[in-house]
Amino acid sequence: MDTNLDYDYTQFDQYVKYCNNITKKYISHLWVSVYQSDKQNLYSKPMPWIGIYITLASLFCMLAMAADLLHGFHNRKLWFPCNYFTLNAASLTVIAVAIKLPNDLTNLMTGYVDHTAKFGSLSFMCTIMANLLPSLATMESKELVSNMTALGILVITLVVNVCIQIDTGVLLYFGDDTSFFEIFAQTGSLPVANLTRLQDSIATIYVVLLLMLLIIYLCSSLAILKAKQILESKYQATHQTVLKDLRLLQPGRLTVEKLKQHVSNYGMMAGTGSPQLITVCSATTSASGVICAFSTALHIYMMPFDIPSLKDYKTSYKWSIPMILVIQFSGVILGTLAPLSRCFAVLSFKLSIKWIWNHLKVFKVEIYWTQKLSDWKQRSIPFPSSSRRGKIVIENLKVLFLSICIGFQNTVVVACKMIRVISLFFVICVAYCFRCWKWLKPMFCASGIVLVQNQEQREKDRDLSRYVLQLQDDTEFAERTLKGISKSVNHIIQKAEKQQPKNLLKLLAESKGFEGVEKFDSHHVPSLLSEEYINCWSLPLVTLTSIVISFTDIQKDVVHGLLSGVSEGLVYVTHVEEILNDTDDHGRIQKVAKTLWLEVEVHHEWLGHKLPKPANTAGQILQWLRDTSKNVITEVESKENDDSKYRSISANSMYRITETLILSYSANMDKVSQEELFLQLSSMIADILAACLTNLPQAIAMKCHTREIEKREANVHAAAQLLGETIQIINTLQDRELPNLNGDELAFIDKWCAYLKHPFP
C-alpha cells in the first residue's frame, strides 16, 4: 500500500466521527498499521548506506585475499602464506561487518536476490575461514588464545542467529510473490513448500560447515603450539651447526660468496621451518580446503536457480543488496583458489608408495596433535579450597574432561585425514606425472654442459639439505620445494644487487683509510655535560654533515651529492648499530642521531637554527656553531626532559667536533677557506662511513638469526636484501687493513678512536 509520510494522522477523529463502533475499530487498526508502515519506511532510509558499508568490508576482505594470492605467485609459494589477510582484531571487525546480513534476525528479505545474498554471506564466511587458517601459525600463545576466542564468539553468534532464523521462518519467508501463482496456474502446484525445504537444507548445511571449520581451527591451534616447540628445538640444533660453519669461514673474513652461502643456509632453515608451511601441509588445512570448495560449489549452484534478475530485491537494504551479492560472490570464487591450492601442499613432501599406503590404511595421529592436551592433563591445578575431597573431585573432572578432549582431537584429525583422501588421489596423479616427466626429461637434454650444471646444482642442494627442518622424520621435502626455497633467497639477492647505493659508493671512493675516525674528535676537548655519554657511528656523521651544509661558497650540486651519500650511508649505518650496538645506552644516542638527521636533511636546520649561515670564512662558521652549541647546553642544563637531553647531547657533539677543528688549525683558522674545510670534512665523513660499514658482513650474518620463530623467514629475506644492496660496498672495503681489535670491538666507534690514537700490537 502506498503511504504518504506527510499525511496528517492527528485528524483521525474527523474521519471516523460518522462511523459505527465496528467500523471505527477496524479503521483504527488500519490507521495504526499505515502509521507504523510509514514510520518503518522512515527508519529504514539509512539501510542502503549500511549495505554500502557491508559491501566495502567485503571488498576489503576480497582485496586482502587477492593480495595474498599475488604475493604467493610472485614469490613462487603456491601454498599461499597469509601475509596480508591475517586473523587479528582489525580483520575480525571487518569480517563481522561483512557478514551482517545473516546476523539480521528481524529484517524480512523476501526477494530471490535477498535470500541468495544472505546465503552468499555464509559461503563468504566459510571462504574467509579457510583462507585465514595458516595465519594461526604466525601468532604467539597469548595472541592465539585471544584471537581464537574472538573468532569462536563471532562464528557461534552467526550460527545461533542462523538457527534462530530457521526456527522462526524469517530466513525462509518469501512473501507474496505473484510469480508463485503464475507457476501454480501453469503446473497446478505451488512451489513454496519445495523451495522452503531447499532453503532450510542449504541453511543447515552452511551451519554444519561453519561449525566444522571452527572445530578445525581449535584442533589446529592445539597442534600449532606443540609443532612450533618441535621446530624450535630442531632449529636451535641446526643453528649451532651453522655457527660452527661460520667460525670455520671467519678466519679469512666474510666475503660476499661466504655470506651468500650463510644466508642460503638460514634461508633453508627458515623456509622449511616456517610454521605456516607446516600448518598448510597438515590434514586440517586440506580438510578446510575441501569444505571451502564444497561451500563454493553450493553457492554457485544457488546463483542461476534463485536469481531470475538482480533487481528482484524486496528488503530495506534496497539497491545495495545486488552490490553485496556480486562482491561477495566474486570474493568466494577468488578466495577458493588459495585453500584449493593448499590441498595440494602435500606435494611439498616426497611421496612414496609406502607413505601413501600408510596414510590410507592407518590414519596415524601424530603426537603433536594431542601433546598439548596431554601436558595439561598431567599438570596440577592450584586449588582455592584446602579440602582434600574437593581437590580429588576437581582433579578427576579435569582428567575426564581432557581425556574426552584428547579423544575428540584424535577423532577430528582422523576425520580430516579421511576428507584429505578426496584431494590425495589427485595429488598422487599429479606427483607421479611429475616423476614421469623427471624420468623422461634427460632424454631431451642433448648438451653435456646441462648435465654438468645439473650435477653442480644437485651437489649444492645436497649441501643445503643439512639445514632442512622436518616436523616428522618419516616425511622429506621434495627437491622441487628445496630448490624453490633456495631460489627465492638467491632471487632476492640478485634483485637487490641492481639497487646499489651509487652516491654512497662515490663518497666511499674518497676514503683511503680510517684517519677521519681519529681526527673528528680530540680527547683534549672536554665534554660540557656533567654526565658522560658513549658515542655512536651516526651522531658524528650527522653533526659533520650539518657543518658542511653551513658552507655557502660550495656549489649546491656538490653539497647535495654529499648529502645524498650520507643519507644512503646512514641506512646501512643504522643496520650495523641496531644489530651490533644493541644496548640501551647506544640506543638512546642512536635515537638522538635519527631525530637530528630528520631536522638536518628535511629542514636544513640544526636544533632550530637555519642552515646555511652566511659568513666570510670557514672559521667564522665553526666559531658560530661552537658558541651556539655552548649556549644551547647552558639553556637546557637545568631542565630534565627528553627534549632537553636530545638538545644537550646534540649540542655537545657539535661543540666537541667544532672545537677539535678549531684547535687543529690553531692560529691559521681565519685563513682556511670553505673549500679546504669542505674537503677535509668530506674525507672524515667518508672514513667514518667506511670504518662503520666494514662491520656489514658481521651484521648481515647476525641478522639471519632471530629468536622469534614467526619472524625468521622475514629476517632472512631482509638479510638477503641487505646483502644484495651492499655487495659492492663489501667488495670495496674487503682489502682494507683493519685495526688490531677483536671482532666484537670493531662494531664500536669508541674502540676505533682509542686504538687509532694509541695503537697497540
C-alpha positions in Angstrom: 0.0 0.0 0.0 1.4 3.4 -0.9 1.5 5.8 2.0 2.3 9.4 2.4 4.8 10.3 5.1 3.3 13.8 5.3 -0.2 12.5 6.0 -1.9 14.1 9.0 -2.6 11.3 11.4 -3.8 13.6 14.1 -7.1 14.2 12.2 -8.3 10.7 12.8 -11.4 11.7 14.8 -12.7 13.8 11.9 -12.7 10.8 9.6 -14.4 8.3 11.9 -17.0 10.5 13.8 -19.8 9.4 11.4 -18.9 5.7 11.6 -20.3 3.0 13.9 -18.2 1.3 16.6 -17.2 -1.8 14.5 -16.1 0.4 11.6 -14.3 2.7 13.9 -12.4 -0.2 15.4 -11.5 -1.6 12.0 -10.4 1.8 10.7 -8.4 2.5 13.8 -6.4 -0.8 13.4 -5.9 0.1 9.7 -4.8 3.6 10.6 -2.3 2.3 13.1 -0.9 -0.2 10.6 -0.5 2.6 8.0 1.1 4.8 10.5 3.6 2.1 11.6 4.4 1.3 8.0 5.2 4.9 7.3 7.4 5.1 10.4 9.2 1.9 9.4 9.9 3.3 5.9 11.3 6.4 7.6 13.5 4.5 9.9 14.7 2.3 7.1 16.1 5.1 5.0 19.7 4.6 6.1 19.7 0.8 5.4 21.1 1.1 1.8 24.1 3.0 3.2 24.6 0.3 5.7 24.6 -2.1 2.7 27.3 0.0 1.2 29.3 -0.4 4.5 28.9 -4.2 4.2 30.0 -4.0 0.5 33.1 -2.1 1.4 34.0 -4.5 4.2 33.5 -7.5 1.8 35.6 -5.7 -0.8 38.4 -5.2 1.8 38.4 -8.9 2.6 38.4 -9.8 -1.1 41.3 -7.5 -1.9 43.3 -8.8 1.1 42.8 -12.4 -0.2 43.8 -11.3 -3.7 47.0 -9.7 -2.3 48.0 -13.0 -0.7 47.4 -14.7 -4.0 49.6 -12.2 -5.9 52.3 -12.5 -3.2 52.2 -16.3 -3.4 52.5 -16.2 -7.2 55.2 -13.6 -7.1 57.3 -15.5 -4.6 56.5 -18.9 -6.2 54.9 -20.0 -3.0 51.8 -21.8 -4.3 50.8 -22.7 -0.8 49.9 -19.0 -0.4 51.0 -17.9 3.1 48.9 -15.4 4.9 50.9 -12.1 4.6 48.2 -9.5 4.2 44.9 -11.3 5.3 45.6 -12.5 8.8 43.5 -13.2 11.9 43.6 -10.1 14.2 41.4 -7.6 15.9 41.1 -5.4 12.7 40.3 -8.3 10.3 37.7 -9.7 12.8 36.0 -6.4 13.0 35.8 -6.1 9.2 34.6 -9.7 8.9 31.8 -9.0 11.4 30.6 -6.1 9.3 30.8 -8.2 6.1 28.5 -11.0 7.4 25.9 -8.7 8.8 23.1 -10.0 6.5 22.8 -13.5 8.0 23.0 -11.9 11.5 20.0 -9.8 10.8 17.2 -11.5 12.8 14.1 -9.4 12.1 14.5 -7.8 8.6 12.3 -9.7 6.1 14.3 -10.4 3.0 11.6 -11.8 0.7 13.2 -11.5 -2.7 15.3 -14.0 -4.6 18.3 -11.7 -4.5 17.8 -11.1 -0.8 17.9 -14.8 0.0 20.9 -15.5 -2.2 22.8 -12.6 -0.8 22.2 -13.9 2.8 23.3 -17.4 1.9 26.2 -15.9 -0.1 27.4 -14.2 3.1 27.5 -17.7 4.8 29.6 -19.0 1.9 31.8 -15.9 2.1 32.4 -16.6 5.8 33.4 -20.3 5.0 35.9 -19.0 2.4 37.3 -16.4 4.8 37.9 -19.0 7.5 39.6 -21.4 5.0 41.9 -18.6 3.9 42.8 -17.4 7.4 43.7 -20.8 8.8 47.5 -20.7 8.1 47.7 -17.3 9.9 47.3 -19.1 13.2 50.9 -20.2 12.9 52.1 -16.6 13.0 50.8 -15.9 16.5 52.3 -16.3 19.9 50.4 -18.3 22.5 48.5 -15.4 24.2 47.7 -13.8 20.8 46.5 -17.1 19.5 44.2 -17.6 22.5 42.6 -14.1 22.3 42.1 -14.3 18.5 40.6 -17.8 18.7 38.3 -16.7 21.4 37.1 -13.7 19.3 36.7 -15.9 16.2 34.8 -18.5 18.2 32.4 -15.9 19.6 31.8 -14.5 16.1 31.2 -17.9 14.5 28.9 -19.2 17.3 26.9 -16.0 17.2 26.5 -16.3 13.5 25.4 -20.0 13.8 23.0 -19.2 16.6 21.4 -16.4 14.6 21.0 -18.5 11.5 19.4 -21.3 13.6 17.0 -18.8 15.1 16.0 -17.6 11.7 15.5 -21.2 10.5 13.3 -21.8 13.5 11.2 -18.6 13.2 11.0 -18.9 9.4 12.5 -15.4 8.8 15.3 -16.9 6.7 12.8 -18.9 4.6 9.9 -16.4 4.1 9.4 -15.3 0.5 6.3 -13.0 1.0 3.5 -12.6 -1.6 5.2 -13.1 -4.9 2.8 -13.2 -7.9 5.2 -15.4 -9.8 4.3 -18.2 -7.4 0.6 -18.0 -8.5 1.6 -17.8 -12.2 3.5 -21.1 -11.7 0.5 -22.6 -9.9 -1.8 -21.6 -12.8 0.5 -23.5 -15.2 1.5 -26.5 -13.2 -1.3 -26.9 -10.7 1.2 -26.9 -7.7 2.6 -24.1 -5.6 6.5 -24.3 -5.3 6.7 -22.6 -1.9 6.9 -25.8 0.1 9.6 -27.3 -2.1 11.6 -24.1 -2.2 11.3 -23.7 1.6 12.6 -27.2 2.2 15.6 -26.5 -0.1 16.4 -23.2 1.6 16.1 -25.0 5.0 18.5 -27.7 3.9 21.1 -25.2 2.5 21.0 -23.1 5.6 21.5 -26.2 7.8 24.5 -27.3 5.6 26.1 -23.9 6.0 25.7 -24.1 9.7 27.4 -27.5 9.8 30.2 -26.3 7.6 30.9 -23.3 9.8 30.9 -25.5 12.9 33.3 -27.9 11.2 35.7 -25.1 10.3 35.6 -23.8 13.8 36.4 -27.2 15.2 39.3 -27.4 12.7 40.6 -24.1 13.9 40.5 -25.3 17.5 42.3 -28.5 16.7 44.9 -26.8 14.5 45.6 -24.2 17.3 46.4 -27.0 19.8 48.7 -28.7 17.3 50.5 -25.5 16.3 51.6 -24.8 19.8 53.4 -28.2 20.0 54.6 -28.2 16.4 56.4 -24.8 17.0 58.2 -26.3 20.0 59.4 -29.2 17.9 60.5 -26.9 15.1 62.2 -24.6 17.6 64.3 -27.4 19.2 65.4 -28.6 15.7 66.2 -25.0 14.7 68.4 -24.4 17.7 70.3 -27.6 17.0 70.9 -26.7 13.3 71.7 -23.1 14.4 74.7 -24.4 16.4 75.8 -26.3 13.2 75.6 -23.0 11.2 77.6 -21.2 13.8 80.3 -23.8 13.6 80.4 -23.4 9.9 80.6 -19.6 10.3 83.5 -19.9 12.7 85.3 -22.0 10.1 84.7 -19.3 7.5 85.6 -16.4 9.8 89.4 -16.5 9.7 89.6 -15.3 6.1 87.0 -12.6 6.7 83.5 -12.9 5.4 83.5 -12.4 1.7 80.4 -12.0 -0.5 80.4 -15.6 -1.5 80.7 -16.8 2.1 77.8 -14.5 3.1 75.6 -15.8 0.2 76.2 -19.3 1.5 75.5 -18.3 5.1 72.2 -16.5 4.1 71.2 -19.5 2.0 71.7 -21.9 4.9 69.5 -19.8 7.2 67.0 -19.3 4.3 66.6 -23.1 4.1 66.2 -23.3 7.9 63.6 -20.5 7.9 61.8 -21.8 4.8 61.4 -25.4 5.8 60.8 -24.5 9.5 58.1 -22.0 8.6 55.1 -22.6 10.9 52.8 -21.5 8.1 54.2 -24.1 5.7 53.9 -26.9 8.3 50.3 -25.8 9.0 49.4 -25.7 5.3 50.8 -29.3 4.9 48.6 -30.6 7.7 45.4 -32.7 7.3 43.2 -30.0 8.9 44.2 -27.4 6.2 43.5 -29.9 3.5 40.1 -30.6 5.0 39.3 -26.9 5.3 40.1 -26.5 1.6 37.7 -29.3 0.7 35.0 -27.7 2.9 35.6 -24.3 1.2 35.3 -25.9 -2.2 32.1 -27.6 -1.2 30.5 -24.3 0.1 31.6 -22.5 -3.1 30.0 -25.2 -5.2 26.8 -24.8 -3.2 26.8 -21.1 -3.7 27.4 -21.4 -7.4 24.5 -23.9 -7.6 22.2 -21.4 -6.0 23.1 -18.5 -8.2 21.4 -19.4 -11.6 18.4 -21.1 -10.0 17.4 -18.5 -7.4 18.1 -15.3 -9.3 15.8 -14.5 -12.2 17.1 -10.9 -12.1 19.4 -8.8 -9.9 16.6 -6.3 -9.5 14.5 -8.9 -7.6 15.1 -7.5 -4.1 12.4 -6.6 -1.6 14.3 -5.6 1.5 15.0 -2.3 3.2 18.7 -2.6 2.0 17.2 -1.9 -1.5 19.8 -1.3 -4.3 22.8 -2.2 -2.1 21.8 -5.9 -1.9 22.9 -6.7 -5.5 26.2 -4.9 -4.8 26.8 -7.1 -1.7 25.9 -10.2 -3.7 28.2 -9.5 -6.6 31.2 -8.5 -4.4 30.8 -11.5 -2.0 30.3 -13.9 -4.9 33.5 -12.6 -6.5 35.2 -13.0 -3.2 34.1 -16.6 -2.8 35.3 -17.5 -6.3 38.7 -15.7 -5.8 39.1 -16.8 -2.2 38.6 -20.5 -3.1 41.9 -20.6 -5.1 44.2 -20.5 -2.1 42.5 -23.2 0.0 42.3 -25.5 -3.0 46.0 -25.0 -3.8 46.8 -25.7 -0.2 45.1 -29.1 -0.6 47.9 -30.0 -2.9 50.6 -28.7 -0.4 51.4 -32.3 0.4 53.3 -32.2 -2.9 55.9 -30.3 -0.9 56.9 -33.7 0.5 58.4 -36.7 -1.1 55.5 -39.1 -1.7 56.4 -42.8 -1.7 54.1 -45.7 -2.3 54.7 -46.8 1.3 53.8 -43.3 2.7 50.6 -43.2 0.7 49.6 -46.7 1.7 50.2 -46.0 5.4 48.2 -42.8 5.1 45.3 -44.5 3.6 45.5 -47.6 5.8 46.2 -46.4 9.3 45.4 -42.7 9.5 48.1 -42.3 12.1 47.6 -39.4 14.5 51.0 -37.8 15.2 51.9 -37.0 18.8 52.0 -33.2 18.3 48.2 -33.1 17.7 47.4 -34.2 21.3 50.7 -33.4 23.2 49.5 -30.1 24.5 46.3 -31.6 25.9 48.4 -34.4 27.5 50.6 -31.8 29.1 47.6 -30.0 30.6 46.3 -33.4 31.8 49.4 -34.1 33.8 49.8 -30.6 35.1 48.4 -29.8 38.5 45.8 -27.1 39.1 46.2 -24.6 42.1 43.0 -25.2 44.1 41.4 -22.4 46.0 40.0 -24.9 48.6 42.0 -26.8 51.1 39.5 -29.6 51.2 41.1 -32.9 50.1 37.8 -34.3 48.8 37.2 -31.2 46.8 40.7 -31.4 45.2 40.1 -35.1 44.3 36.8 -34.2 42.6 38.2 -31.3 40.7 41.3 -33.3 39.6 39.1 -36.2 38.4 36.9 -33.9 36.5 39.9 -32.3 34.9 41.3 -35.6 33.8 38.0 -36.8 32.5 37.4 -33.6 30.5 40.9 -33.6 29.0 40.6 -37.3 28.2 37.4 -36.6 26.3 39.2 -33.6 24.5 42.1 -35.9 23.5 39.7 -38.5 22.1 37.8 -35.8 20.3 41.0 -34.4 18.9 42.0 -37.8 17.6 38.6 -38.2 16.0 38.8 -34.8 14.3 42.3 -35.5 12.9 41.3 -38.9 11.6 38.2 -37.3 10.0 40.3 -34.6 8.4 42.7 -37.2 7.0 39.7 -39.1 5.6 38.5 -35.8 4.0 42.0 -35.3 2.8 41.8 -38.5 0.8 39.5 -36.7 -1.6 42.3 -34.5 -2.7 45.0 -37.1 -2.1 44.0 -39.1 -5.2 44.5 -36.0 -7.4 47.9 -35.4 -5.6 49.1 -38.9 -6.4 48.3 -38.5 -10.1 50.0 -35.1 -10.2 53.0 -36.3 -8.3 53.6 -39.3 -10.5 53.1 -37.2 -13.6 55.9 -35.0 -12.4 58.1 -38.1 -11.7 57.4 -39.5 -15.2 58.4 -36.1 -16.7 61.5 -36.0 -14.5 62.4 -39.5 -15.8 61.9 -38.6 -19.4 63.5 -35.1 -19.2 67.1 -36.3 -19.5 66.3 -37.9 -22.9 65.7 -34.4 -24.2 69.0 -32.9 -22.9 71.4 -33.0 -25.8 74.1 -31.0 -24.2 76.6 -32.4 -21.7 77.0 -28.9 -20.2 73.5 -29.0 -19.0 74.2 -32.3 -17.2 77.3 -30.9 -15.6 75.3 -27.8 -14.4 72.6 -30.1 -13.1 75.2 -32.1 -11.2 76.6 -29.0 -9.7 73.2 -27.8 -8.7 72.4 -31.2 -7.1 75.6 -31.0 -5.1 74.7 -27.6 -3.9 71.2 -28.7 -2.9 72.7 -31.7 -1.1 74.8 -29.3 1.0 71.7 -27.3 1.8 69.8 -30.4 2.8 71.8 -30.4 6.1 69.8 -27.4 7.1 66.3 -28.7 6.4 63.9 -28.8 9.3 61.2 -31.5 9.4 58.3 -31.8 11.8 58.1 -35.6 11.1 61.1 -37.8 10.5 59.1 -40.1 8.1 58.5 -37.3 5.6 61.0 -35.4 3.5 60.7 -32.3 1.4 60.8 -32.8 -2.3 63.7 -31.4 -4.3 61.4 -29.0 -6.1 60.4 -27.4 -2.8 64.0 -27.1 -1.5 65.1 -25.6 -4.8 62.2 -23.2 -4.6 63.3 -22.0 -1.2 66.9 -21.7 -2.3 65.9 -19.8 -5.4 63.7 -17.4 -3.5 66.7 -16.2 -1.4 69.0 -16.0 -4.4 66.4 -14.1 -6.3 66.2 -11.5 -3.6 70.0 -11.1 -3.6 70.1 -10.8 -7.4 67.3 -8.3 -7.5 68.8 -6.2 -4.7 72.1 -6.2 -6.4 70.7 -3.9 -9.0 69.9 -1.3 -6.3 73.5 -0.4 -5.3 73.7 3.0 -3.4 75.6 5.0 -6.1 76.0 8.2 -4.1 77.4 6.3 -1.1 79.8 4.4 -3.3 81.1 7.7 -4.7 81.6 9.0 -1.2 83.4 5.9 -0.1 85.7 6.2 -3.0 87.1 9.4 -1.4 88.2 7.4 1.7 91.7 6.0 1.5 92.0 4.9 5.1 90.4 5.4 8.6 92.2 8.6 9.7 89.0 10.6 9.9 87.8 8.3 12.7 90.8 9.5 14.8 90.7 13.2 13.8 87.0 14.2 14.2 87.1 14.2 18.0 90.0 15.2 20.2 90.5 13.9 23.8 91.9 17.4 24.6 88.4 18.9 24.2 86.4 18.4 27.4 82.7 17.5 27.4 80.4 20.2 28.6 77.9 17.7 30.0 78.0 16.5 33.6 77.0 13.0 32.5 79.2 11.1 30.1 77.6 9.6 27.1 79.0 7.0 24.9 79.4 7.7 21.2 77.8 6.0 18.2 78.6 6.0 14.4 75.6 8.0 13.3 75.8 11.1 15.6 79.3 12.3 14.3 78.1 11.7 10.7 75.0 13.8 11.2 77.0 16.5 13.1 79.7 16.7 10.4 77.1 16.9 7.6 75.3 19.7 9.3 78.6 21.7 9.4 79.1 21.0 5.7 75.6 22.3 4.9 76.6 25.6 6.5 79.2 26.4 3.8 77.7 28.9 1.4 80.7 29.0 -1.0 80.3 25.4 -2.1 78.3 24.5 -5.2 74.8 23.3 -4.4 75.1 20.2 -6.5 78.3 19.2 -4.7 76.7 19.6 -1.3 73.6 17.8 -2.5 75.7 14.9 -3.7 77.4 14.6 -0.2 74.0 14.9 1.5 72.6 12.1 -0.7 75.7 9.9 0.0 75.3 10.4 3.8 71.6 9.7 3.5 72.2 6.4 1.8 75.0 5.6 4.2 73.0 6.2 7.3 70.6 3.5 6.2 73.3 0.9 6.5 74.9 2.5 9.5 71.6 2.1 11.2 71.6 -1.6 10.4 75.0 -2.0 11.9 74.1 -0.1 15.0 70.8 -1.8 15.6 72.3 -5.3 15.2 75.8 -4.9 16.7 75.3 -2.0 19.1 72.1 -3.3 20.7 72.3 -1.7 24.2 70.2 0.8 25.9 73.0 3.4 26.1 73.7 3.1 22.4 70.0 3.1 21.5 69.5 6.4 23.3 72.3 8.1 21.3 71.1 6.5 18.0 67.6 7.9 18.6 69.1 11.4 19.1 71.0 11.0 15.8 67.9 9.9 13.9 65.9 12.9 15.2 68.7 15.3 14.4 69.2 13.9 10.9 65.5 14.4 10.1 65.9 18.1 11.1 69.1 18.5 9.0 68.1 16.6 5.9 64.5 17.8 5.6 64.5 21.3 7.0 68.3 22.2 6.7 68.2 23.2 10.4 70.3 22.3 13.4 68.4 22.5 16.7 66.0 25.1 15.2 68.8 27.2 13.7 68.6 27.7 10.0 71.5 26.4 7.8 73.5 27.7 6.0 74.7 30.8 7.8 76.3 33.5 5.6 79.8 34.1 6.7 83.1 35.2 5.2 85.3 32.4 6.3 85.0 28.8 7.4 86.5 29.8 10.8 83.6 32.1 11.5 81.1 29.4 10.7 82.9 26.9 13.1 83.0 29.6 15.8 79.4 30.4 15.4 78.4 26.7 15.6 80.7 26.2 18.7 79.3 29.2 20.5 75.7 28.3 19.6 76.1 24.8 20.9 77.5 26.1 24.2 74.6 28.4 24.6 72.2 25.5 23.9 73.8 23.4 26.7 73.6 26.3 29.1 69.9 26.9 28.4 68.8 23.2 28.8 71.2 22.0 31.6 68.7 22.8 34.3 65.8 21.0 32.6 65.1 17.3 32.9 63.0 16.1 30.0 63.5 14.2 26.8 63.8 17.3 24.6 66.5 18.8 26.8 68.5 15.6 26.7 68.2 15.4 23.0 69.3 19.1 22.6 72.2 18.8 25.1 73.6 15.6 23.5 73.4 17.0 20.0 74.9 20.3 21.1 77.8 18.6 23.0 78.6 16.6 19.9 78.7 19.8 17.8 80.8 21.6 20.4 83.5 18.8 20.6 83.8 18.5 16.8 83.9 22.2 16.0 86.4 22.9 18.9 88.5 20.0 17.7 88.6 21.5 14.2 89.4 25.0 15.5 92.3 23.6 17.6 93.7 21.6 14.7 94.1 24.8 12.6 95.2 26.9 15.6 96.2 30.4 14.5 95.5 29.8 10.8 91.8 29.3 11.3 90.9 32.6 9.7 92.9 31.8 6.5 91.1 28.4 6.0 88.7 28.5 3.0 85.4 26.8 2.9 86.6 24.6 0.0 89.6 23.4 2.0 87.5 22.6 5.1 84.8 21.0 3.0 87.3 18.6 1.5 88.6 17.7 5.0 85.1 17.2 6.4 84.1 15.1 3.4 87.1 12.9 3.9 86.2 12.5 7.6 82.7 11.5 6.7 83.9 9.0 4.2 86.4 7.5 6.6 83.8 7.1 9.4 81.3 5.5 7.0 84.0 3.2 5.7 85.0 2.2 9.2 81.4 1.5 10.2 80.5 -0.4 7.1 83.4 -2.8 7.5 81.0 -4.4 10.0 78.4 -5.0 7.4 79.3 -8.7 6.8 79.0 -9.5 10.5 75.7 -7.6 10.8 74.3 -9.5 7.8 75.4 -12.8 9.3 73.7 -11.9 12.6 70.6 -10.6 11.1 69.8 -14.0 9.7 69.1 -15.3 13.1 66.2 -14.3 15.5 64.6 -15.9 18.5 61.1 -15.4 17.2 60.1 -18.3 15.0 57.3 -16.2 13.3 59.8 -13.6 12.1 62.7 -15.8 10.9 61.8 -16.0 7.2 61.2 -12.3 7.0 64.6 -11.7 8.8 66.4 -13.9 6.3 64.8 -12.1 3.4 65.8 -8.8 4.9 69.4 -10.0 5.3 69.4 -11.2 1.7 68.1 -7.8 0.6 70.8 -6.1 2.6 73.5 -8.3 1.2 72.4 -7.7 -2.4 72.4 -3.9 -1.9 75.8 -3.8 -0.3 77.8 -6.3 -2.4 79.9 -3.5 -4.0 80.4 -1.8 -0.6 81.7 -5.1 0.9 84.0 -5.7 -2.0 85.3 -2.1 -1.9 86.2 -2.4 1.8 87.3 -6.0 1.6 91.1 -5.3 1.3 91.2 -2.5 3.9 93.6 -3.3 6.8 91.5 -3.2 10.0 92.7 -2.2 13.5 94.1 -4.9 15.7 90.8 -5.3 17.6 88.6 -8.2 18.5 85.7 -8.9 16.1 83.2 -7.6 18.7 85.1 -4.4 19.3 85.2 -3.4 15.7 81.5 -2.6 15.9 82.1 0.4 18.3 83.4 3.8 17.2 84.9 4.5 20.7 87.1 1.4 20.4 88.3 2.6 17.0 89.1 6.0 18.3 91.0 4.6 21.3 93.1 2.3 19.1 93.9 4.8 16.3 95.1 7.3 18.9 97.1 4.8 20.9 97.7 1.7 18.7 98.9 -1.5 20.3 100.4 -4.6 18.7 
